[in-house]
Each structure stands twice: as structure tokens, then as C-alpha cells.
Amino acid sequence: MPVPNTMKKGDLEAVLFDLDGVLINSFESWYQAFNTMLTAYSKEELSRDEFTAKCWGPDLAHTLVALNLTEEAGEYCINEQLNLIGLIKLFPGVKSVLGSVRADYKLKVGLVTNTPKENVNRILDYFQLVELFDVIVTGDDVRNGKPDAEMILKACETLSVKPAHAILVGDTEMDLLAGKSAGCSVICVKAESAGDVCIQNLEDLFAVLDK
């Protein structure tokens, strides 16, 4: 698995990571928080399959509009998820991968996630990941979340890196669209989306960077 063929070897300067589904398994925390919110606002709960299809990937604002819910309902969901941090699991090898990308490959490391800033900060503190990133861009730092390219472009600008010299590692169609719109190469983790390269585990990233 070589560095994506949209980029010449040696041009790579940064790797940007999505959070949910790439670094952490937060599905259950968001699923439970979302259904608690739906119940509180007299909406019918979603099955896990429905939640995956309708809500997993787009930013919360888009989902609220689709379900005819207010920003207040979104805040309710966000606060509920903060109470469920203990349900979140860190995927194997995350700390070693992030650390190695910086120390061994001498690349800048960014986090780009639609998740709100307060939740991101709580999660990163919980797993002691904050110091492993050179830039963190959350859903609260931009006007438009993924699939819009805004947060990818903001991260690259902060890192002083051209998007063409960055890779985005994501797990949803929203990541693919955002990365491609920004001009990045995209690596998909356990996703059906056709990125430049698809890998099964985060640690497979090394095989991509080594070739």
C-alpha cells in the first residue's frame, strides 16, 4: 500500500485524523445520548442501524435539521454524551501510531472532527491524547462541518501545510468528501468509501507511509 498516488513520495507533510470511528469507538455513547434526546423531545427512538444510516458522519446541525429539531435539542444531546464518556473505547495502537507519525516520520499531526469542542476536550483529556496533536479543529471552530472542506483547510492553514501535502484518515463518506474537496489524499479506515487507500486498522497506516 503506497502513499496515495495523488501525492509524490516525499511531499507528505501532515496527517489529519478524524476522531469518532478512527481513534475512538464512541458509537454507543452517541447512540444512547441521541436516543435520550429524542425521547426528551417526543421523537421516536432510532435503531442502531437507523442511527448509523442517518446520523453517523454528518455534523449534528445537519442531523437536527433533517429531524426537525432545534439547537436546544442538540445541546441536550451533547450534554448527555458528556455523561457517557466511560462508554468510549480507545482503538488499539492509537497512542503509538500518533506518536510515531510525529517522532519517527517527522510529520505534523492534526485532529479534524465534527464533534463539539467541549466533548473533544473531555475525550482527549480522558485518554491523555492532547499532547499528540499539533492542531485540533472541532465542529465549534468552523461555520460548516464535514462534508464541507472548511475544517480540513483550517487545519492545513494552521499547520502551514498545503492540502495537497496532507493525508486525511477517516471512516465515513463525510470524511472522504471533505478531504477530496480540500485537495487532500484520503485513507479510509474500515469504510466502504473508496478513498485513495483503504486500511483495516489504524496501525496499517505505517504500511502506507513506508512505501
C-alpha positions in Angstrom: 0.0 0.0 0.0 1.9 3.1 -1.2 1.5 6.7 -0.3 -1.7 7.7 -2.3 -0.8 8.2 -6.0 -2.2 11.7 -5.9 0.9 12.7 -3.9 4.6 12.2 -4.8 6.6 10.4 -2.1 8.5 13.0 -0.1 5.8 15.6 -0.4 3.8 14.4 2.6 4.0 16.9 5.5 0.9 16.2 7.6 -1.6 13.5 8.6 -5.0 14.6 9.7 -7.2 12.2 11.7 -10.9 12.1 12.3 -11.9 11.2 15.9 -15.0 9.1 16.1 -14.6 5.8 14.3 -10.9 6.3 13.7 -9.2 6.9 17.0 -12.1 6.0 19.3 -15.2 3.9 19.3 -17.7 6.4 20.6 -20.7 4.9 18.8 -22.6 3.6 21.9 -22.1 6.9 23.8 -23.5 9.0 20.9 -26.3 6.4 20.2 -27.5 6.4 23.7 -27.2 10.2 24.1 -29.1 10.8 20.8 -32.0 8.5 21.7 -32.2 10.0 25.2 -32.6 13.4 23.4 -35.2 12.0 21.0 -37.3 10.8 23.9 -37.0 14.1 25.8 -38.2 15.9 22.7 -41.1 13.5 22.0 -39.5 11.8 19.0 -39.3 8.1 18.2 -36.1 6.4 19.1 -33.8 5.1 16.3 -32.5 1.6 16.0 -28.7 1.3 15.7 -28.9 0.7 12.0 -31.1 3.8 11.5 -28.8 5.9 13.7 -25.8 4.7 11.6 -27.5 5.4 8.3 -29.0 8.8 9.3 -26.7 10.3 11.9 -23.2 8.8 11.9 -21.0 11.0 9.8 -22.8 14.3 9.2 -22.4 17.1 11.8 -25.1 17.3 14.4 -26.5 20.5 12.9 -27.4 18.7 9.7 -29.0 15.8 11.6 -31.1 18.2 13.7 -32.5 19.9 10.6 -33.3 16.6 9.0 -35.3 15.5 12.1 -36.9 19.0 12.6 -35.2 19.5 15.9 -33.8 22.7 17.4 -30.3 23.7 18.5 -31.6 23.3 22.1 -32.1 19.6 21.3 -28.6 19.4 20.0 -27.2 20.9 23.2 -29.2 18.3 25.2 -27.6 15.5 23.1 -24.1 16.9 23.5 -24.5 17.2 27.3 -25.9 13.7 27.5 -22.8 12.4 25.7 -20.5 14.1 28.2 -22.1 11.9 30.8 -21.3 8.8 28.8 -17.6 9.2 28.2 -17.0 6.0 30.1 -18.6 4.0 27.3 -16.0 5.2 24.8 -13.1 2.9 23.9 -9.7 3.9 22.5 -8.9 1.8 19.5 -5.7 -0.4 19.8 -2.4 1.3 18.9 -3.8 4.8 18.7 -1.2 6.4 21.0 1.7 4.6 19.4 0.6 5.5 15.9 0.1 9.2 16.7 3.4 9.3 18.5 5.3 7.5 15.7 3.8 9.7 12.9 5.3 12.7 14.7 8.6 11.3 16.1 9.6 8.7 13.5 8.1 10.1 10.3 8.6 13.7 11.3 5.1 14.6 10.1 2.7 17.1 11.6 -0.4 15.6 13.2 -3.9 17.1 13.3 -7.3 16.2 14.6 -10.4 17.3 12.5 -13.8 16.3 13.9 -17.4 17.4 13.7 -17.7 16.6 17.5 -18.2 19.8 19.6 -15.2 21.3 21.3 -16.2 20.5 24.9 -16.8 16.9 24.1 -13.5 16.6 22.2 -11.6 18.2 25.1 -13.2 15.9 27.6 -12.4 12.8 25.5 -8.8 13.8 24.7 -8.2 14.5 28.4 -9.8 11.2 29.4 -7.4 9.3 27.1 -4.5 11.6 27.5 -4.2 12.4 23.8 -4.0 16.2 23.7 -0.2 16.5 23.5 -0.1 14.2 20.5 -1.7 16.7 18.1 -0.2 19.8 16.5 -3.6 21.2 15.7 -7.2 20.4 16.8 -10.1 21.6 14.8 -13.6 20.8 16.1 -17.1 21.4 15.0 -17.2 24.6 17.0 -14.2 26.1 15.3 -15.8 26.3 11.8 -19.0 27.5 10.3 -19.5 24.3 8.3 -18.5 20.8 9.4 -17.7 17.9 7.2 -18.6 17.1 4.5 -17.6 20.7 3.9 -13.8 21.2 3.4 -13.6 24.1 5.9 -12.1 22.3 8.9 -9.6 20.5 6.7 -8.5 23.8 5.2 -8.3 25.4 8.6 -6.1 22.7 10.0 -3.8 22.8 7.0 -3.5 26.6 7.2 -2.7 26.4 10.9 0.0 23.8 10.2 1.3 25.9 7.3 0.8 22.9 5.0 -0.8 22.8 1.6 -3.8 20.4 1.5 -2.1 18.6 -1.4 0.7 17.6 1.0 -1.6 16.2 3.6 -3.5 12.9 4.2 -6.8 12.7 5.9 -7.6 9.5 7.7 -11.3 9.0 8.1 -14.1 6.4 8.3 -17.2 7.9 6.6 -18.3 9.3 3.3 -18.3 12.7 5.0 -14.6 12.4 5.6 -14.0 11.4 2.0 -16.0 14.3 0.6 -14.3 16.8 3.0 -10.8 15.6 2.2 -11.3 15.5 -1.5 -12.9 18.9 -1.6 -10.0 20.3 0.3 -7.5 18.7 -2.0 -6.1 16.1 0.4 -5.4 12.4 -0.2 -7.8 10.3 1.9 -7.2 7.0 3.7 -10.4 5.2 4.7 -10.4 3.0 7.9 -12.8 0.1 7.9 -15.0 2.0 5.5 -16.9 1.2 2.3 -16.0 4.6 0.9 -13.4 4.5 -1.9 -10.6 6.6 -0.6 -7.1 6.6 -2.2 -6.2 3.8 0.1 -8.4 1.7 2.5 -6.9 0.1 5.6 -8.5 -2.2 8.2 -6.7 -1.0 11.3 -5.0 2.3 12.2 -1.7 0.5 12.6 -1.8 -0.4 8.8 -1.1 3.3 8.3 2.6 2.5 8.6 2.5 0.3 5.6 1.1 3.2 3.6 3.7 5.6 4.8 6.6 3.3 4.3 6.1 2.8 0.6 
